[in-house]
């Protein structure tokens, strides 16, 4: 039987792989190692991986529509990031009075705003929040009381935003409005005990939600009604994030963490080979 996955780069691992991003601009997949800390880039042209050491924990990067660089989510907040040469220019620290909080996961919406969640570094209390960073660099607090804010994702029709608190195992759903406001939060999916806990997420073209299972050794696909439709097992315990990539958005990549695992492939970057669906192009920050 052929495997449903491949390990992209054997012989190494991420301490805490996260923040997957497909870049059509560079024909590449970016992902972070939050704890190294480092930013990685896999070229889909030649399979080579580049790494840039970072000065502090980094959760994610998002491309900018009007600039060649990136916006990054660091422990200290939002920043402009250029890689060649390396340059980091802070934008705003959303939690100056909670110094052990860090940004954890984020996505941009079609209007070019960034939605980013935060968490306490040790995930030991609900001090995390959900923020919206607008193109003019103004920051807005949109929700609060998260242990580990994770996996923002948007339905293809932009009616819904999905967001997760990993520790209690809950996936929330918000009515999403074009003006950047949210309707009332509701529980969309409650993870069962043997599933692990919900981590990063993405949505495919059919509106199905793909979720990485922290502590569950798999990724799962959920219907627009929140029913678990399928699961793909992986040989790592802590699965953290998912993205679609490639010119046709028909390739799928998954990150994992070495934390909680005794040896590789815990911490590997996986490509899922048998999934049969396509994704949506990632949105870019308009600022």
Protein Blocks (a to p, Z undefined) as FASTA:
>chain_A
ZZfbdcfbghiacfbgghiacdfklopaddddfklpccddddfklopacddddfbdcfbd
cddfkbcbdcdddfkbccdddfbdcddddfbdcblmlmkbccfbdcddfkopacdddddf
klpacfbccddddfkopacdfbghifbdghiacdfklmaccdddfknopacdddddfkop
acddddfbdcdfklopaddddddfkopacdddehklpacdddfkopafbdcddfbfbdcb
dcdedjklpaccddddfehpabdcehiacddfblopacddddddfZZ
